[in-house]
Amino acid sequence: MIKFDNHNSEVISQFTQQAIPFSQLVGHLDSLELLVQMSQVDLNSNVLDVASGPGLVATEFSKKCKNVECLDLTPAMLKQAKNRASEANILNMSFREGDAMNLPYEDNSFDVVLTRYSFHHFLTPEKALQEMIRVCKPGGRVVVADVAIEQRFMEQFNHIERLRDSSHVSALSLDKFEQLFSSEDLILCSKTQYSVDVELEKQLSVSFPKQGDDTKIRDLITQDVGNNSTGFNPKLINGDVFYSYPIFVYVGVKA
């Protein structure tokens, strides 16, 4: 079993390398407005973006809220977020290094607490969700957007993602997400979904697999075109292989 300290070190290692290329993938800019709408944020809202990465989500929220705090485990990611805010002259973004498993905030501190594309990196996503609920104000919204897959795809999907990114733990199943958001601490829960489509070679170019694992990934995805036994639903478009990440957005109001 992976220890938390070792796993956090792996996350920091991976995302230090990904800090710049992460924000350059077109798919990472998808559906930001959808998150804003589902959070029902307004100009009086204080927002916490957990595992904020290079600040893509926070930048969008900064246009619609009072303040948005970026919290991330990886200093290099926070540096990119700070640069993004500085270049855009955004004055209502703040930054803090910290762990999603132990959020460094008092209870009932934020109107909206959200995270995007992070739960599959957590050893205990249920603990992360409880921390998000804890620091959210009663009547505030907790928003989680991440890949969620059918149980039948779990083994192969996670195998491929672990080859690509050694900090990947496990994509959550749809059933697991439903279970998490059935918490007695959350009411009025809702969900929606969208897909992030990526071109295989571009995705590999901004990933950092171990030597030889890029070939394994390429073979597994390419051989699955027309079959979809992986959950990625790969397709051949004008000679290039594209595949999809099924993203679900879950929202709950703190009771």
Secondary structure as the mmCIF struct_conf table of DSSP 4:
data_model
#
loop_
_struct_conf.conf_type_id
_struct_conf.id
_struct_conf.beg_label_comp_id
_struct_conf.beg_label_asym_id
_struct_conf.beg_label_seq_id
_struct_conf.end_label_comp_id
_struct_conf.end_label_asym_id
_struct_conf.end_label_seq_id
HELX_RH_AL_P HELX_RH_AL_P1 PHE A 4 PHE A 22
TURN_TY1_P TURN_TY1_P1 SER A 23 GLN A 24
BEND BEND1 LEU A 25 LEU A 25
HELX_RH_3T_P HELX_RH_3T_P1 VAL A 26 LEU A 29
TURN_TY1_P TURN_TY1_P2 ASP A 30 SER A 31
HELX_RH_AL_P HELX_RH_AL_P2 LEU A 32 SER A 39
TURN_TY1_P TURN_TY1_P3 GLN A 40 GLN A 40
TURN_TY1_P TURN_TY1_P4 LEU A 43 ASN A 44
STRN STRN1 ASN A 46 VAL A 50
TURN_TY1_P TURN_TY1_P5 ALA A 51 ALA A 51
TURN_TY1_P TURN_TY1_P6 GLY A 53 PRO A 54
BEND BEND2 GLY A 55 GLY A 55
HELX_RH_AL_P HELX_RH_AL_P3 LEU A 56 SER A 62
TURN_TY1_P TURN_TY1_P7 LYS A 63 LYS A 64
BEND BEND3 CYS A 65 LYS A 66
STRN STRN2 ASN A 67 ASP A 72
BEND BEND4 LEU A 73 LEU A 73
HELX_RH_AL_P HELX_RH_AL_P4 PRO A 75 GLU A 87
TURN_TY1_P TURN_TY1_P8 ALA A 88 ASN A 89
BEND BEND5 ASN A 92 ASN A 92
STRN STRN3 MET A 93 GLU A 97
HELX_RH_3T_P HELX_RH_3T_P2 ALA A 100 ASN A 102
BEND BEND6 PRO A 104 TYR A 105
TURN_TY1_P TURN_TY1_P9 ASP A 107 ASN A 108
STRN STRN4 PHE A 110 ARG A 116
BEND BEND7 TYR A 117 TYR A 117
HELX_RH_3T_P HELX_RH_3T_P3 PHE A 119 HIS A 121
BEND BEND8 LEU A 123 LEU A 123
HELX_RH_AL_P HELX_RH_AL_P5 PRO A 125 VAL A 135
STRN STRN5 CYS A 136 ILE A 149
HELX_RH_3T_P HELX_RH_3T_P4 GLN A 151 PHE A 153
HELX_RH_AL_P HELX_RH_AL_P6 MET A 154 ARG A 164
TURN_TY1_P TURN_TY1_P10 SER A 166 SER A 167
HELX_LH_PP_P HELX_LH_PP_P1 ALA A 171 ALA A 171
STRN STRN6 LEU A 172 SER A 173
HELX_RH_AL_P HELX_RH_AL_P7 LEU A 174 LEU A 180
TURN_TY1_P TURN_TY1_P11 PHE A 181 SER A 182
TURN_TY1_P TURN_TY1_P12 GLU A 184 ASP A 185
STRN STRN7 LEU A 186 GLU A 199
HELX_RH_AL_P HELX_RH_AL_P8 LEU A 200 SER A 205
TURN_TY1_P TURN_TY1_P13 VAL A 206 VAL A 206
HELX_LH_PP_P HELX_LH_PP_P2 PRO A 209 LYS A 210
TURN_TY1_P TURN_TY1_P14 GLN A 211 GLY A 212
HELX_RH_AL_P HELX_RH_AL_P9 ASP A 213 THR A 222
TURN_TY1_P TURN_TY1_P15 GLN A 223 ASN A 227
BEND BEND9 THR A 230 PHE A 232
STRN STRN8 LYS A 235 ILE A 237
TURN_TY1_P TURN_TY1_P16 ASN A 238 GLY A 239
STRN STRN9 ASP A 240 LYS A 254
#
